């Protein structure tokens, strides 16, 4: 445990000196704590290709809940306000202890990694990177704990993504409509 804390301090110092270092992946052990389980509000998504994030353009807002699932899974359920309709969706992330923090998601076994929001100077944020190896696209999604999104949060997210030179396409939700009701699930 002391080693992990020491590595965290070294990484934090390196982030100051080299701001384009990638964010810290979060292990399933960390994700199943109260700090990460519970309600999240979708802020936006980034990618290197407009086509990869096209489906997010009609989205006005979304609220999700991250829960510990059965059989070594994490489940994210969401209520999406999409073109004046409330849609409910669920995503299941399968945890393989040998590959943790990398998880598989969906029947196509897309790859997912949950990342620390401190990377964008937001301790109450969560980033999820999804790589779809079969069709080669990447999405990095930003979630925050609050309904209101400060402008500097969006700017920090965009700035960090642009650090990688190839991730320069964004969809940020406008949040002009009421949030849909998040369906209760077990």
N, C-alpha and C positions, 0 to 999 in steps of 0.2 A: 504494500500500500504506500509506503514511504517513497518507493521508486517511482510510482505513478505520479505522486504529487511533485516530486523533483522534476520529472519529465514535463509535467504541465507547466511548471515555472519556466523551464528552459524554453519550451515552445512559446509561451507568452512573450518572453524576451525576444525570441527570434521573430515573432510577428511584428514587433515594433521596428526591428532592424530591416526585416524583409516582408513588407506588407502583402506581398502576393503569394505567400505560402498558402497551401490549401487549408481548409478548416479541419478541425479535429473530428474524426468519426466517433459516434457515440455507440458504445456496446449495448447489447440487449439488456445487460444487467443494469446499466445506467438508465436506459429508456423505461424500464419498468418501475421507476421510482415516482413519487408524487411530483417531482420537479417536471416530469415530461408527460405523465399520464393525464388525461382530462381534456378539457376543451381548448381548441385552437382555432384561430381565424386565418383563413387563407388571404395572403396579401398579393402575391404575384408569382410569376414563373419566368425563368430565363432559359435560353438555349442558343445554339449556334445557327439554327435554321428556323425561319418563320413557320414552316410546315409542321415542325415538331410541337409548336405551341398554339397552332391555329384553333384547336378545340377550346382553348381558354378564352378566346376573344369575346364570345357572347356571354361570358360569365360576369355577373354584376358583383356577387359576393358568395362566400361559402363559409360555413362553420363546420368544424369536424371535432371528433372526439377520438383520442388515442387510448386504446384499452389493451390490457394483457389478455391474449386469447388462450385457447386450449392447445395442447400438443405443441408447445414451443413456438407460439405465434404471437404477433402483435396485430391488432385489428384497428383500422382507422375507418370510422363511419362518418359520412358527411351529408349535409343538406346544402345543396347548391341552388342559388337563385340564377337561373339560366334562361334568358329570353322570356321573362315574365312567368316562368314556371319553376316550381320547387321540385328538384330531383333529389332522390336519396341514392347514395352509392356506398359501397364498402370495399376496402382494400385489405387483403390479408398478406402480411409479411411473414414468411417462414424463416425461422432462425435455425441455422446449422451451427452448433457450437464450434465446429472446426473452422468455419469461415467467418464467424462473428468478428467485426460488425457488418459484414456484407450479408444481405438477406435476399431471398427470392420473393417475387411478388407476381401473383396471377398465374394462369395456366401456361403462359408462354415462358415462364420462369425469367421474367425481367429482373434485373438486379436493382436493389435499392440500398442506399446508405443514408442514415440519419446523421446530421451534422450539427455541431454546436453553433448556436446563434451568436455567441460572443465574438465570433470571427467578423461579424458585421456590427460589432459594438452594441449588441442587444442580448442581454442575458435572459430576457423573456421571449426569445424567438427560437425557432427550430427550422432547419433547412432539411429538405429531403431531396437527394439526388437520385434520379432514376435513369438507368441506362437500359435501353431495349436492344440487346445484341442482335436479334434477328433482323431488325430493320434499321439498326444503327443510329437511333436518335437518343438524345440526352435532354433531360429536363431537370432543372434545379428549382424547387418550389420553396417559397418563403411563407412561414406561418408565424403569427404573433398571438400572444395571450389576450390582447385587447381588441375590441371592435374598431377603435380609432387607430389610424396608422399615421404616425408623425412623418412629415416629409423627409426628415433626415434619415429615417430608417430606409425608405425607398432609395434615397440617394446612396446610402452606404452599401446597400445590396447591389445596386447597379454598378457602382464603382468597383466593388470587389469582383463582380462577375467579369467586368471589362478588363480586369487585371490579366485575365487569361487570353486576351486578344481575340479569341474565336467566339466567346460567349458574349454576344452583343445584341441579341434579340430579346425583347421583354413584353410581357403582358402584365399590367398592374390593374387589379380590380378597382372599378370606380366607386363601389359601395354607395350607390344612389338610392337603393331600394331596401326595404326591411329584410332582415335576415330570415331565412326560412327556419321553421322549427326543426331542431335536431331530433329525430325519432329516437325514442328510448329503446335500447337493445340490452340484452343480457350480457 
